[in-house]
Amino acid sequence: MSLIERRRRQPQINIVPLVDVLTVLLFFFLVTMQFRQLSALNITAPEIQTAGESRIQERIVIAIDAEGALFLNERSVSREELTEAMSIAGDVQADTPVLVIADEQTALRHVTEVMDICRSNRLNRIRLQSR
């Protein structure tokens, strides 16, 4: 009786299909990812044709929605809390820039109240965000 030897092939993992699947998943997650910015607060900034870019890195961001609700750095606050926070910020560093983002339907009185709160606490570097 003769014994025929059969050689087994070494097991291999084909990596090309795995990379293809991971690439598709990566693109899927990047496209469907929600970035928290103005859309998260349901604010539509007014459009200004001559507006430049805001290059301020460290700043206080105050958002005002169409009903006049206030958001300080994406957190909902009342007018009293905003006044207290601006007082603390003015005491710490008086030249801190403030970026005000208001919905295009926001009444002008809400924007001027926020600007008045900032100026009364020595925060005079106020910018308005547009799209």
N, C-alpha and C positions, 0 to 999 in steps of 0.2 A: 504494500500500500504506500502510495507516495503522498506525501504531505505538500499541499500547495499553500504557500504562504501568501497571505493577502496583506498588503500594507494598508494601514488605515491612514487616511489623510489627517493632517493636523487640524484641529478645530481653529477656525478664524472668525473674527468679528468684522463684518463689513461696516466701516464707519461712515461711508458716504451717505447712505440713506438716513442715518441718525443725524448727521449734520444738516441735511435737507429739512428734516422734520423740525429740528431745533430752530433753524432759520425762519421757517414759516411761523412757528409759534412766537418767536421774538417779534417779527413784523406784526402779527396779530395783536399782541399785547401793547406794542407801541402805538398802533393806530387806535385801539379802543381805550387807551388809558385816559383818564380824566385829569386834566391839570387844573388845580384850584387857583383861579384868578378871578377876573371880573365876572365871568359866566357863573361861577359858584355863588356869587352874591346877587345874581339877577340884576346887574347894573349895566345899562347901555350908555357908555360915555358919549357925549356929543362929539360930532366930527368937526375938526378945524383943519382947513386946507393948509395953513401956514405953520402948523405946529411942528416943533422940533422934537428930537428924542430927549427923554428924561434920563440923564446919565448919573443921577444921584444914587449912590450905593446904599448908604446907611440913612434911613429915613423913617419917619412915622407915617403910616398910611391910614388915612381916615376915609371911609367910604360912606356915601349917603345914598340910600335907595330912593325909589320914586315916592314912597310914602313919608320919607323923612327919617327913617330908622338909621341909626349910626352904627358903624362897625369900626373898631380900632384894631388894626392889624388882623383883619378877618374874624374878629370876635365881637359879637353884639354887645353894645354898651348903651347906657342911658346918658342923658346930657350931664347929669351930676358926676357919673363915673368918668366921662370924657374930660370934664373940667378938672377933676382931681388928678387924672393921669397927665394932663397937659401941665398942671402946676408942678408935679413931680419932675416931668421932663424938662420944664423950663428952669427948675432949680439945679438939675444935674448938668445940663448943657444947653445954654440959651440959644446957640446958633444951629440947633438940630433942624434939618430940613423937614418940612411937613408936606406930604403929597395928599391932596384932596381929590377923591374920585367921586363924582356925583352923576347919578342917572340923568339922562337928558330931559326927563319929565319932572325932575326935582324942582320944587319951588326955590326961587332965589333966596328967600329968607332963611332957608335951612343952611345953604352954603355960607351966607354972610354970618350966621350965628356961629358956625364952626370956625370961620376965619377970625371972628371977634374973640372967641374962647382962646384960640392959639395966640393971637396978638396980645391979649391981656396977660398971658403967662410968658412973655418975652420970646415967643417963637414966631419970628417975623419972616422967616424964609419959607413962604407958602407957595406951592405950585399947584396948578389945576391939571388933572389928567384929561386927555382927549384921545380920540382914536384917529 
